Amino acid sequence: MERVIRLCHIAIVLALVVVLLGAWTRINDAGLGCPDWPGCYGEMILPVDKAKLESAQQFYPDQPLVEVKGWLEMVHRYAAGTLGVLITALAYLGWKERYRNDYPLLLSVGLVVLVILQAAFGMWTVTMKLLPQVVTIHLLGGLLTLSLLFVLRYKLKRIYQQVKPQGVVSHKRWIVIGAALLFGQIMLGGWTSSNYAGWACTDWLMCERSEKVSFDYKGGFSLPRFDGQSHEGGLKDRESRAAIQIVHRIGALAVTAYLFILCLVLRKQRMLLAPIGFIALIVITQNVLGMLNVAWGLPRYMAIAHHGGAVALLLSLLWLYSRVGLQKEGVRHAQR
């Protein structure tokens, strides 16, 4: 069943591409590059001929057709659709192995359900015109898909490959807490991005040096209702957006402190040094990128780097978790 593991590896790489493509689409304000779903201006493939483009525009006369944004959105959808096919194939292969007691069939089928939900939220992202809570959930769903594929890979390798004893580590729960805190911080980042709050403060330490900003936390974290109005560009006022960004910064400090403490606690475990080193490096890089994004006005390449850093940090924590899990599993095999 090495082919299952290979297919899982391909799905992980594609899921990473889909997550980054989604971020790049959002950063380039292309979330409504196609105002319909699943096609684009009534076409499954955006035409390149000028006459056909003008004809496609007639479907949505109030939404100007920008080819670059349309292609960004459609490439993201094509990649997500291909990922859905791969995950369905993994579930099919898992069903064929359903008589094995240790095969993660429930996880394989659960991933199919998650992909279907992701498709629904992808549709609602467009039809509800970038409603912030829908955009944020869609982002978290993509990261959850990537994370569960990583977990599936770990479980498959545990089944099909021999695991040798490496020692015992008793901090698995603390790694899970770290991953949960990171997910919460990524959710704050998604809320910041979907409300276009990245521009609310121009100083990385105080929000503003030249003026006093009143933070409206209630307004910042209230869920807007869908009334048919587009949320592209954001609808919250300056005080609400500033509050969102400040809470995101506080969350970053909390996650940074927790992960550094976790790295210090686990540093004596020799087999964990590689993932711990990556976690520490990425945490430092993420904080620097966050400061530079504020200081430099959120340039696109810096914003996608910050998003990619969050994904890399999540994968590093999953790597650390898998190392601990493999060690524990190895000890169980040794004791039998």
Helices and strands as residue ranges (DSSP letters): H 2-27, H 50-57, H 67-96, H 105-127, H 132-160, H 172-194, H 217-220, H 238-266, G 270-272, H 273-295, H 300-335
